[in-house]
Amino acid sequence: MKMDVRPPVLAAEQLTVHVGRRDVLRELNITVQPGDTLVILGRNGAGKTTLLHTLAGLRDAARGVVLLSGQPYAAWPRGHEACLRGLLAQSQPDFFSATVLETALVGRHPYLGRWDWESPEDEAIALAALASMGLEGFAERQVPTLSGGERQRLAIAALLAQRPRLYLLDEPLAHLDLHHQVAVLDHFGALAAEGAGVVMVLHDINLAARYASHVLLLDGAGGHVFGAAHDVLTTERLSSAFGHPLRAVADGAQTLFIPA
Ligand SMILES: Nc1ncnc2c1ncn2[C@@H]1O[C@H](COP(=O)(O)OP(=O)(O)OP(=O)(O)O)[C@@H](O)[C@H]1O
């Protein structure tokens, strides 16, 4: 039998994250294997975005280490990390007078040399990413003419065009209607099934329960619980983390969490 010797797409070892003098997270140990979908949950201000940026290598940890595909960020050649991990930020930069296709093509930049233009293959990848987000026919539109949900799907398409091994998503469902929420989560579920790692911040506990293989629940005071989704998602833990009582309602094989 052939063994898969590839390292985890992401690992955090004894990671402590500070904001100012406050620990938002203490001594986190997580591993994200190819195929895993890790959902980060916690109340407003619990430190989810701060953690995601630390996992993306954009922010230093107070202590501990983040390993991207087995190596600390600093050990990867400059710029190469963008071929391995992609971040969907919570708020998107303004793309002044750019077209939708030009914006999606930004996802290909990590693969281009300094003086290279995008190739027909890059364009085909960007167009396929737009189509996967239901934006076929939008290629020549100016970004400022898009609705909020269309802009969010464009940002996701640009990330998809980047084709990293690890997707870090900060509230990917922001501005999306119900159909597109499910379509986006299905899409990342399919990428995970093909071997990507997905880490995302969600606010919807029931969508987390439906899509997560693993959950990291932050208590906002440095404490956390990490484990298989069905172990972490209990009414007691969720009620305590969110500071609001929840009850569980069985719906066939699914459990729904409802605010009491
Ligand atoms: N530059 C800063 N100076 C002071 N406090 C900060 C700074 N940046 C973030 N914080 C605080 O750190 C805490 C964690 O912020 P973070 O954005 O990570 O939370 P979050 O869990 O993503 O919240 P939300 O669910 O509201 O998006 C918050 O209390 C925030 O106000």
Ligand as a Chemical Component Dictionary entry (heavy atoms), coordinates in Angstrom:
data_LIG
# 
_chem_comp.id                   LIG 
_chem_comp.type                 NON-POLYMER 
_chem_comp.pdbx_formal_charge   0 
_chem_comp.three_letter_code    LIG 
# 
loop_
_chem_comp_atom.comp_id 
_chem_comp_atom.atom_id 
_chem_comp_atom.alt_atom_id 
_chem_comp_atom.type_symbol 
_chem_comp_atom.charge 
_chem_comp_atom.model_Cartn_x 
_chem_comp_atom.model_Cartn_y 
_chem_comp_atom.model_Cartn_z 
_chem_comp_atom.pdbx_ordinal 
LIG N1  N1  N 0 -5.532  47.062 16.357 1  
LIG C1  C1  C 0 -6.305  46.721 17.381 2  
LIG N2  N2  N 0 -6.276  47.395 18.551 3  
LIG C2  C2  C 0 -7.040  47.032 19.584 4  
LIG N3  N3  N 0 -7.882  45.989 19.583 5  
LIG C3  C3  C 0 -7.943  45.279 18.450 6  
LIG C4  C4  C 0 -7.178  45.597 17.299 7  
LIG N4  N4  N 0 -7.472  44.693 16.336 8  
LIG C5  C5  C 0 -8.396  43.870 16.870 9  
LIG N5  N5  N 0 -8.679  44.219 18.125 10 
LIG C6  C6  C 0 -9.618  43.552 19.043 11 
LIG O1  O1  O 0 -9.262  42.187 19.088 12 
LIG C7  C7  C 0 -10.411 41.377 19.287 13 
LIG C8  C8  C 0 -10.461 40.270 18.251 14 
LIG O2  O2  O 0 -10.797 40.821 16.987 15 
LIG P1  P1  P 0 -11.171 39.882 15.761 16 
LIG O3  O3  O 0 -11.430 40.773 14.591 17 
LIG O4  O4  O 0 -10.116 38.853 15.617 18 
LIG O5  O5  O 0 -12.507 39.210 16.272 19 
LIG P2  P2  P 0 -13.555 38.268 15.536 20 
LIG O6  O6  O 0 -13.742 37.063 16.395 21 
LIG O7  O7  O 0 -13.129 38.042 14.128 22 
LIG O8  O8  O 0 -14.864 39.162 15.592 23 
LIG P3  P3  P 0 -16.156 39.320 14.638 24 
LIG O9  O9  O 0 -17.010 38.089 14.829 25 
LIG O10 O10 O 0 -16.825 40.541 15.224 26 
LIG O11 O11 O 0 -15.680 39.533 13.222 27 
LIG C9  C9  C 0 -11.604 42.320 19.228 28 
LIG O12 O12 O 0 -12.015 42.620 20.554 29 
LIG C10 C10 C 0 -11.052 43.567 18.556 30 
LIG O13 O13 O 0 -11.715 44.755 18.981 31 
# 
loop_
_chem_comp_bond.comp_id 
_chem_comp_bond.atom_id_1 
_chem_comp_bond.atom_id_2 
_chem_comp_bond.value_order 
_chem_comp_bond.pdbx_ordinal 
LIG N1  C1  SING 1  
LIG C1  N2  SING 2  
LIG C1  C4  DOUB 3  
LIG N2  C2  DOUB 4  
LIG C2  N3  SING 5  
LIG N3  C3  DOUB 6  
LIG C3  C4  SING 7  
LIG C3  N5  SING 8  
LIG C4  N4  SING 9  
LIG N4  C5  DOUB 10 
LIG C5  N5  SING 11 
LIG N5  C6  SING 12 
LIG C6  O1  SING 13 
LIG C6  C10 SING 14 
LIG O1  C7  SING 15 
LIG C7  C8  SING 16 
LIG C7  C9  SING 17 
LIG C8  O2  SING 18 
LIG O2  P1  SING 19 
LIG P1  O3  DOUB 20 
LIG P1  O4  SING 21 
LIG P1  O5  SING 22 
LIG O5  P2  SING 23 
LIG P2  O6  DOUB 24 
LIG P2  O7  SING 25 
LIG P2  O8  SING 26 
LIG O8  P3  SING 27 
LIG P3  O9  DOUB 28 
LIG P3  O10 SING 29 
LIG P3  O11 SING 30 
LIG C9  O12 SING 31 
LIG C9  C10 SING 32 
LIG C10 O13 SING 33 
# 
